[in-house]
Amino acid sequence: MTDARWDKVGDPPMHYDRLGVPISLREWALLYNDKEYFRIGSTVVDGHWWISTVWLGLVSNPWGPPLVYETMVFNLTSDDPRTEWELRRYHTEDEARIGHLEMVHLVETMDAVTTTELEGAADEDQR
């Protein structure tokens, strides 16, 4: 293909605001640095797990609707708390908010089961 033909091929948008509207790189950079705009949810469970949901505004899936939100779960007691335990991405802010609540419930349930199992094992060790 000649250069002239390539120039006519439009690139898909790479940056989106929280409503899913394409924005420029400059607009994205300004919004990304606005922590109130960036953060969708932040929950700590039992002082051990941090569930963080954010607007990324970047296309992470070029073959479908843009996944511009992300929930990550971090282990706060790990030697490297930046290591995530779980990651999920979403298309819309509503999906991200629901996904955050679902992840909090999952982590709370997992934490309760683990605590119960550990307490049960400790009781058996004392017998």
CORQUI-V302332 format. One record per residue. N is the residue number from 1. RES is the residue in one small letter. PHI is phi in radians with two decimals (none if undefined). OMEGA is omega as a letter, one per 40 degrees, with the letter a starting at -180 (* if undefined). D_CENTER is the distance of its C-alpha to the mean C-alpha in whole Angstrom. Layout:
N_RES_PHI_OMEGA_D_CENTER, N_RES_PHI_OMEGA_D_CENTER
//
This chain:
1_m_none_i_39, 2_t_-1.31_a_40, 3_d_-1.02_a_39, 4_a_-1.10_i_40, 5_r_-1.20_i_38, 6_w_-1.08_a_35, 7_d_-1.11_a_35, 8_k_-1.49_i_35, 9_v_-1.46_a_32, 10_g_-1.39_i_29, 11_d_-1.41_i_26, 12_p_-1.18_i_23, 13_p_-1.03_a_21, 14_m_-1.93_a_18, 15_h_-2.23_a_16, 16_y_-2.38_i_16, 17_d_-1.45_a_16, 18_r_-1.19_i_14, 19_l_-1.57_a_17, 20_g_1.52_i_16, 21_v_-1.55_i_19, 22_p_-1.03_i_20, 23_i_-2.34_i_20, 24_s_-1.35_i_22, 25_l_-1.03_i_21, 26_r_-1.08_i_22, 27_e_-1.07_i_21, 28_w_-1.05_a_17, 29_a_-1.06_i_18, 30_l_-1.14_a_20, 31_l_-1.21_a_17, 32_y_-1.09_i_14, 33_n_-1.50_i_17, 34_d_-1.58_a_17, 35_k_-1.09_i_15, 36_e_-1.23_i_15, 37_y_-1.30_a_14, 38_f_-1.19_a_11, 39_r_-1.47_i_10, 40_i_-1.72_a_9, 41_g_-2.77_i_9, 42_s_-2.61_a_10, 43_t_-2.40_i_12, 44_v_-1.88_a_14, 45_v_-1.93_i_16, 46_d_0.98_a_20, 47_g_1.12_a_19, 48_h_-1.98_a_18, 49_w_-2.11_i_14, 50_w_-2.02_i_11, 51_i_-1.79_a_8, 52_s_-2.17_i_6, 53_t_-2.12_a_5, 54_v_-2.37_i_6, 55_w_-1.55_i_8, 56_l_-1.63_i_8, 57_g_1.28_a_12, 58_l_-1.94_i_12, 59_v_-1.29_i_13, 60_s_-1.91_a_12, 61_n_-2.40_a_14, 62_p_-1.26_a_18, 63_w_-1.83_i_19, 64_g_-2.74_i_18, 65_p_-1.01_a_16, 66_p_-1.11_i_14, 67_l_-1.68_a_10, 68_v_-1.89_i_9, 69_y_-2.16_a_6, 70_e_-2.57_i_2, 71_t_-1.98_i_2, 72_m_-2.26_i_4, 73_v_-2.02_a_8, 74_f_-2.01_i_11, 75_n_-1.58_a_14, 76_l_-1.25_a_16, 77_t_-1.73_i_19, 78_s_-1.29_i_19, 79_d_-1.08_i_21, 80_d_-2.20_a_18, 81_p_-1.14_i_15, 82_r_-1.33_i_13, 83_t_-1.30_a_13, 84_e_-1.48_i_10, 85_w_-1.65_a_11, 86_e_-2.63_i_9, 87_l_-2.49_i_6, 88_r_-2.43_i_6, 89_r_-2.13_a_6, 90_y_-2.41_i_8, 91_h_-1.50_a_11, 92_t_-2.17_i_12, 93_e_-1.14_i_11, 94_d_-1.06_i_13, 95_e_-1.03_a_11, 96_a_-1.15_i_8, 97_r_-1.13_i_10, 98_i_-1.14_i_12, 99_g_-1.06_i_9, 100_h_-1.09_i_8, 101_l_-1.09_i_12, 102_e_-1.10_i_12, 103_m_-1.19_i_10, 104_v_-1.04_i_12, 105_h_-1.07_i_15, 106_l_-1.05_a_15, 107_v_-1.19_i_14, 108_e_-1.06_i_17, 109_t_-1.13_i_19, 110_m_-1.06_a_19, 111_d_-1.14_i_20, 112_a_-1.15_i_23, 113_v_-1.13_i_24, 114_t_-1.09_i_24, 115_t_-1.06_i_25, 116_t_-1.09_i_28, 117_e_-1.11_i_29, 118_l_-1.15_i_29, 119_e_-1.14_i_31, 120_g_-1.13_i_33, 121_a_-1.15_i_34, 122_a_-1.15_i_35, 123_d_-1.10_i_38, 124_e_-1.15_i_39, 125_d_-1.14_a_39, 126_q_-1.37_a_41, 127_r_-1.38_*_44
//
